[in-house]
Amino acid sequence: MTGGAGPKINMSSAATHTIRLRGPWQLQPLAATVLMADGTTQREARVLPPGATTQIPSDWSDSLGVDFRGRVLYSRRFGCPTGLEPADRVALLVERVDAVAQVAVNGHPLGEIRLADGERQWSIKRLLQDRNLLEITVELPRLTPHSTELPRPGREGRAGGLIGEVRLVITAG
């Protein structure tokens, strides 16, 4: 779904339809960051790796390196699914991020998701336009001996990113 309208949805044949937003995603490092003792993050003066195009789910190790720690913007455009009925619902589902992310559609903030949260879902039908921009800002800051805890069970020493699927879930009304 890189140009024009989105896929034609025939909700009479199924109660739920899923559109996977695997890629291509633009990946742009915004800042190198460090986690402070009070739980806030601060920018570090470091040269950032260049941006890239990627597919998800995956971490940013192939694009930014396994050791990059900071804030990264993932962005992707998608068309509005056609054939939606007034009572149909459209949700954005983000499965997993590492470690913390802010999610927005067409400049409207939806909320935060953390690795420990598992998946999060937001209703987005009212925000949809013919062409849409999904932005997910993922942050995995560098830790120091004084940093607050950042739970990442099973992900210690690995790169951050969108490590789960991102989907549109359309449900007949």
SULPECOR-V856995 format. One record per pair of residues at least 24 apart in sequence whose C-alpha atoms are under 7 Angstrom apart, sorted by sequence separation. I is the first residue (numbers start at 1). J is the second residue. D is the distance in whole Angstrom. If there is no record, write none. Layout:
i=I j=J d=D
i=I j=J d=D
This chain:
i=27 j=51 d=5
i=28 j=52 d=7
i=95 j=119 d=4
i=27 j=52 d=5
i=94 j=119 d=6
i=95 j=120 d=6
i=26 j=52 d=6
i=27 j=53 d=6
i=93 j=119 d=7
i=94 j=120 d=5
i=106 j=132 d=6
i=26 j=53 d=5
i=27 j=54 d=7
i=93 j=120 d=6
i=94 j=121 d=6
i=106 j=133 d=5
i=25 j=53 d=6
i=26 j=54 d=6
i=93 j=121 d=4
i=105 j=133 d=6
i=106 j=134 d=6
i=24 j=53 d=6
i=25 j=54 d=5
i=92 j=121 d=6
i=93 j=122 d=7
i=105 j=134 d=5
i=24 j=54 d=6
i=25 j=55 d=6
i=91 j=121 d=6
i=92 j=122 d=5
i=104 j=134 d=6
i=105 j=135 d=6
i=23 j=54 d=7
i=24 j=55 d=5
i=91 j=122 d=5
i=92 j=123 d=6
i=104 j=135 d=5
i=23 j=55 d=5
i=91 j=123 d=4
i=92 j=124 d=6
i=103 j=135 d=6
i=104 j=136 d=6
i=22 j=55 d=6
i=23 j=56 d=6
i=90 j=123 d=6
i=91 j=124 d=5
i=103 j=136 d=5
i=22 j=56 d=5
i=90 j=124 d=6
i=102 j=136 d=6
i=103 j=137 d=7
i=22 j=57 d=7
i=90 j=125 d=5
i=101 j=136 d=6
i=102 j=137 d=5
i=33 j=69 d=6
i=89 j=125 d=6
i=101 j=137 d=5
i=102 j=138 d=7
i=32 j=69 d=6
i=33 j=70 d=4
i=101 j=138 d=4
i=115 j=152 d=7
i=32 j=70 d=4
i=33 j=71 d=7
i=100 j=138 d=6
i=101 j=139 d=6
i=31 j=70 d=6
i=32 j=71 d=6
i=99 j=138 d=7
i=100 j=139 d=5
i=31 j=71 d=5
i=99 j=139 d=6
i=100 j=140 d=7
i=30 j=71 d=5
i=99 j=140 d=5
i=29 j=71 d=6
i=30 j=72 d=5
i=98 j=140 d=7
i=29 j=72 d=4
i=30 j=73 d=7
i=28 j=72 d=6
i=29 j=73 d=6
i=27 j=72 d=7
i=28 j=73 d=5
i=27 j=73 d=6
i=28 j=74 d=7
i=27 j=74 d=5
i=26 j=74 d=6
i=27 j=75 d=7
i=80 j=128 d=6
i=25 j=74 d=6
i=26 j=75 d=5
i=80 j=129 d=6
i=25 j=75 d=6
i=26 j=76 d=6
i=80 j=130 d=5
i=25 j=76 d=5
i=79 j=130 d=6
i=80 j=131 d=6
i=24 j=76 d=7
i=79 j=131 d=5
i=78 j=131 d=6
i=79 j=132 d=6
i=77 j=131 d=7
i=78 j=132 d=5
i=77 j=132 d=5
i=78 j=133 d=7
i=77 j=133 d=5
i=76 j=133 d=6
i=77 j=134 d=6
i=75 j=133 d=7
i=76 j=134 d=5
i=75 j=134 d=6
i=76 j=135 d=7
i=75 j=135 d=4
i=74 j=135 d=6
i=75 j=136 d=6
i=99 j=160 d=6
i=73 j=135 d=7
i=74 j=136 d=5
i=98 j=160 d=5
i=73 j=136 d=6
i=74 j=137 d=6
i=98 j=161 d=5
i=73 j=137 d=4
i=97 j=161 d=6
i=98 j=162 d=7
i=72 j=137 d=6
i=73 j=138 d=6
i=97 j=162 d=5
i=98 j=163 d=7
i=71 j=137 d=7
i=72 j=138 d=5
i=96 j=162 d=6
i=97 j=163 d=5
i=71 j=138 d=6
i=72 j=139 d=6
i=96 j=163 d=6
i=97 j=164 d=7
i=71 j=139 d=4
i=96 j=164 d=4
i=70 j=139 d=5
i=71 j=140 d=6
i=95 j=164 d=5
i=70 j=140 d=5
i=94 j=164 d=7
i=95 j=165 d=5
i=69 j=140 d=5
i=70 j=141 d=5
i=94 j=165 d=6
i=95 j=166 d=6
i=6 j=78 d=7
i=9 j=81 d=6
i=69 j=141 d=5
i=70 j=142 d=7
i=94 j=166 d=5
i=6 j=79 d=4
i=8 j=81 d=6
i=9 j=82 d=6
i=10 j=83 d=7
i=69 j=142 d=5
i=93 j=166 d=6
i=94 j=167 d=7
i=5 j=79 d=5
i=6 j=80 d=5
i=7 j=81 d=5
i=8 j=82 d=5
i=9 j=83 d=5
i=93 j=167 d=5
i=2 j=77 d=7
i=4 j=79 d=6
i=5 j=80 d=6
i=6 j=81 d=4
i=7 j=82 d=6
i=8 j=83 d=6
i=9 j=84 d=7
i=92 j=167 d=6
i=93 j=168 d=6
i=2 j=78 d=6
i=3 j=79 d=7
i=5 j=81 d=7
i=6 j=82 d=6
i=92 j=168 d=5
i=1 j=78 d=6
i=5 j=82 d=7
i=91 j=168 d=6
i=92 j=169 d=6
i=1 j=79 d=6
i=90 j=168 d=7
i=91 j=169 d=5
i=90 j=169 d=6
i=91 j=170 d=6
i=90 j=170 d=5
i=89 j=170 d=6
i=90 j=171 d=7
i=88 j=170 d=7
i=89 j=171 d=5
i=88 j=171 d=6
i=89 j=172 d=6
i=88 j=172 d=5
i=89 j=173 d=6
i=87 j=172 d=7
i=88 j=173 d=4
i=87 j=173 d=4
i=68 j=159 d=7
i=66 j=158 d=6
i=67 j=159 d=6
i=66 j=159 d=5
i=61 j=159 d=5
i=60 j=159 d=6
i=59 j=159 d=6
i=60 j=160 d=6
i=59 j=160 d=5
i=60 j=161 d=6
i=59 j=161 d=4
i=58 j=161 d=7
i=59 j=162 d=6
i=58 j=162 d=6
i=59 j=163 d=6
i=57 j=162 d=6
i=58 j=163 d=5
i=35 j=141 d=5
i=56 j=162 d=6
i=57 j=163 d=5
i=34 j=141 d=5
i=35 j=142 d=6
i=56 j=163 d=7
i=57 j=164 d=5
i=33 j=141 d=5
i=34 j=142 d=4
i=35 j=143 d=6
i=57 j=165 d=5
i=33 j=142 d=6
i=34 j=143 d=6
i=37 j=146 d=5
i=39 j=148 d=6
i=56 j=165 d=7
i=36 j=146 d=7
i=37 j=147 d=4
i=38 j=148 d=6
i=36 j=147 d=5
i=37 j=148 d=5
i=35 j=147 d=5
i=36 j=148 d=6
i=35 j=148 d=7
i=5 j=130 d=6
i=22 j=166 d=7
i=21 j=166 d=6
i=20 j=166 d=6
i=21 j=167 d=5
i=20 j=167 d=4
i=19 j=167 d=5
i=20 j=168 d=7
i=18 j=167 d=7
i=19 j=168 d=5
i=18 j=168 d=6
i=19 j=169 d=7
i=18 j=169 d=5
i=17 j=169 d=6
i=18 j=170 d=6
i=16 j=169 d=7
i=17 j=170 d=5
i=16 j=170 d=6
i=17 j=171 d=7
i=16 j=171 d=4
i=15 j=171 d=6
i=16 j=172 d=6
i=15 j=172 d=5
i=11 j=172 d=6
